[in-house]
Amino acid sequence: MTIELTVVGSGATFVIAPERIVVAGYTAKDEAAVEHHIAELAAIGVPRPASVPAYYVLSPELLTTSPLVEVGSATTSGEVEPVVIRHDGRYYLGVGSDHTDRELERVDIAQSKAACPKPLGSRVVEIGPDLSVVDWDGLVVESGVDSAAYQSGSVATLRHPSDTLGRMPAGLDDGGDLVLFCGTLSLLGGKFVFGSRWRVDLRLPGGETLTHVYETQRRKA
C-alpha cells in the first residue's frame, strides 16, 4: 500500500509505504481530565484502555486520501486529528480523521478503529528532521459533519507529538515510514453524530489551513 502526498509551498510530492498506522488515544496533557473521560466512556459501555496514552496499531490498508470511503454500519463517525508522517528521516504534518465504528467501540476499541478507513489529507507541511520544533500550541483543529460544526479548538491541550512518539511501546517504531494519528478534542455537542459528509481542518500558525473532505457510504453486503 502506498500513498502519495504533496508538500505545501514547494509542491514536491513523495510516496509513503508504512508498515502500520498508529492511532494514539487519550493523549490529553491533563491526566485528571483523561481519567474523567475514561470514566464517562465506561459509563456508556466503552472499555477502559490498557494504557494511557493508548496506541492502536492498524493495517496500512486503512489509510486513504480518497474523498469517498466505505463503512460497514450506520453508527460510524469521524474525529479530526493532527497526523505526523515520517519519510526518509524527515517529518511532515497533516490532517486526518480517526473514523470509528461507535457501536463496536463498546465491545472492543481496537476493533472499532480497525473497522473503518482512516482518511488523510493529501497536502502536508514539512517539519524537518527534528519533531521537537513543531509549534504545537499554535495549531488549531476543526471538524464538521453535514455542514454542522462538530469540533473546534487548540491542540495545546494534547501531548506534543515528540512526547507521544517517545511513549510509544518498543517495537512499534521500526524507523521507517511512520503515520501517527496524535489524538483529538472533545465534541462540541458532547455526543457522536453519524453523518455522511465530513470535513477536517488543521490551521497552522502562519494562516495556512490543511483540509480534507470526505463522504461515507455503506458497504454493500
C-alpha positions in Angstrom: 0.0 0.0 0.0 1.4 3.4 -1.0 0.0 6.9 -0.5 1.2 10.0 -2.4 1.4 13.3 -0.5 2.1 16.8 -1.6 4.3 19.3 0.3 2.7 22.7 0.8 4.8 25.5 -0.6 7.3 23.5 -2.7 4.7 21.4 -4.4 7.0 18.4 -4.1 5.4 15.0 -3.9 6.5 11.8 -2.1 5.1 8.4 -1.6 4.9 6.7 1.8 4.6 2.9 2.4 4.2 2.5 6.1 4.2 -1.0 7.7 1.4 0.1 10.0 -0.8 3.0 11.2 -0.6 4.0 14.8 -3.6 5.8 16.3 -2.8 7.4 19.7 -5.7 7.8 22.1 -6.2 9.5 25.4 -3.4 12.0 24.6 -4.6 15.0 26.6 -1.9 16.6 28.8 -4.3 16.8 31.8 -4.2 13.3 33.3 -7.2 14.1 35.6 -9.3 15.1 32.6 -8.2 11.9 30.8 -9.3 9.8 33.7 -12.6 11.6 33.9 -13.2 11.0 30.1 -12.3 7.3 30.6 -14.9 7.1 33.4 -17.5 8.8 31.2 -16.9 6.3 28.4 -17.0 3.4 30.8 -20.5 4.6 31.9 -21.8 4.1 28.3 -20.0 0.7 27.9 -16.7 1.7 26.3 -13.9 -0.5 27.9 -11.0 1.1 29.7 -7.8 1.3 27.6 -4.9 -0.9 28.6 -2.6 2.1 28.8 -2.6 5.9 28.8 -1.8 7.1 26.2 -3.2 4.2 24.3 -1.7 3.0 21.0 -3.8 1.2 18.4 -1.9 -0.5 15.7 -3.8 -0.7 12.4 -3.2 -2.1 8.9 -1.8 0.5 6.4 -4.5 -0.6 4.0 -6.9 1.5 6.0 -5.1 4.7 5.2 -6.8 6.7 2.3 -6.8 10.1 0.7 -9.9 9.3 -1.2 -12.9 11.7 -1.0 -15.2 8.6 -0.7 -14.8 5.9 2.0 -16.9 2.8 2.6 -18.1 1.9 6.1 -19.8 -1.2 7.4 -22.5 0.2 9.6 -24.7 3.3 10.2 -23.0 4.1 13.5 -19.7 5.4 12.4 -18.2 8.9 12.9 -15.0 10.8 12.3 -12.8 12.9 14.6 -10.2 15.4 13.4 -6.6 14.7 14.3 -3.2 16.2 13.6 -1.2 13.5 11.8 2.6 13.1 12.0 4.2 11.5 9.0 7.9 10.4 8.8 9.5 9.6 5.4 13.2 9.3 4.7 14.1 10.6 8.1 12.1 13.8 7.8 8.8 14.7 9.5 5.6 16.2 8.0 2.4 17.3 9.5 -1.0 16.6 8.0 -4.7 16.3 9.0 -6.7 13.2 9.2 -9.8 11.6 10.7 -9.9 8.7 13.1 -13.2 7.3 11.6 -14.6 4.7 14.1 -17.5 2.3 14.5 -19.1 3.6 17.7 -21.3 0.6 18.3 -18.4 -1.7 18.0 -16.4 0.6 20.3 -18.5 -0.5 23.2 -17.1 -4.0 22.7 -13.5 -3.5 21.6 -11.9 -0.2 20.9 -9.1 -1.6 18.7 -11.6 -3.5 16.5 -13.8 -0.4 16.2 -10.9 1.6 14.8 -9.9 -1.2 12.5 -13.4 -1.4 11.2 -13.2 1.9 9.3 -10.8 3.6 6.8 -8.6 6.3 8.1 -8.9 9.4 5.9 -5.8 11.5 5.4 -5.5 14.8 3.6 -3.0 14.7 0.7 -1.4 18.1 1.5 1.2 18.2 4.2 3.7 20.7 5.6 7.3 19.8 6.1 8.8 19.9 9.6 12.3 18.6 9.0 14.3 16.0 10.8 13.5 17.2 14.4 9.9 16.7 15.6 10.6 18.8 18.7 10.5 22.0 16.7 6.8 21.8 15.9 4.8 24.8 17.2 2.2 22.5 18.7 0.4 25.1 20.8 -0.1 27.3 17.7 -2.2 24.7 15.9 -6.0 24.7 15.7 -8.2 21.9 14.6 -11.8 21.9 13.5 -14.2 19.4 12.1 -17.7 19.4 10.7 -20.3 16.9 9.7 -23.0 17.5 7.1 -22.2 21.3 7.3 -22.6 21.5 11.1 -19.7 22.3 13.4 -18.5 19.2 15.3 -15.1 20.0 16.9 -13.0 23.1 17.3 -10.0 24.2 19.4 -6.3 24.4 20.0 -4.2 21.2 20.1 -2.3 22.7 23.0 -4.4 20.5 25.3 -2.8 17.4 23.7 0.6 16.0 24.3 3.3 17.2 21.9 3.9 14.6 19.2 7.5 14.2 20.3 6.1 13.1 23.7 3.5 10.8 22.2 6.1 9.2 20.0 8.5 8.9 22.8 6.0 7.0 24.9 5.2 4.5 22.1 5.8 0.9 23.2 9.0 -0.7 22.0 8.7 -2.4 18.6 6.0 -0.2 17.1 8.5 2.2 15.6 10.9 0.5 13.2 12.5 3.7 12.0 10.9 3.6 8.5 7.8 5.4 7.2 5.6 6.4 10.1 2.0 7.5 10.2 0.9 8.6 13.7 -2.6 10.0 14.5 -1.9 12.2 17.5 -5.3 12.5 19.3 -8.4 14.6 19.1 -10.6 17.1 21.0 -13.9 16.9 22.7 -17.1 17.1 20.6 -18.9 20.5 20.7 -22.2 18.9 21.3 -20.9 16.2 23.6 -22.5 13.4 21.5 -21.4 11.4 18.5 -23.1 12.3 15.2 -23.5 9.7 12.5 -23.4 11.9 9.4 -22.2 11.3 5.8 -20.1 14.3 4.8 -17.1 15.1 6.9 -14.6 17.9 6.9 -11.4 18.1 8.9 -9.2 21.2 9.2 -5.8 21.9 10.7 -4.9 25.6 10.8 -1.2 26.4 11.1 0.2 29.4 12.9 1.1 31.2 9.7 -2.5 31.1 8.4 -2.3 28.1 6.1 -5.0 25.5 6.6 -4.8 21.8 5.7 -8.2 20.5 4.8 -9.7 17.1 3.9 -13.3 16.5 2.9 -14.8 13.0 2.5 -18.1 11.3 2.3 -19.0 7.9 3.7 -21.2 5.3 2.1 -22.4 1.9 3.4 -20.5 -1.1 2.2 -22.7 -3.4 0.1 -23.4 -6.8 1.7 
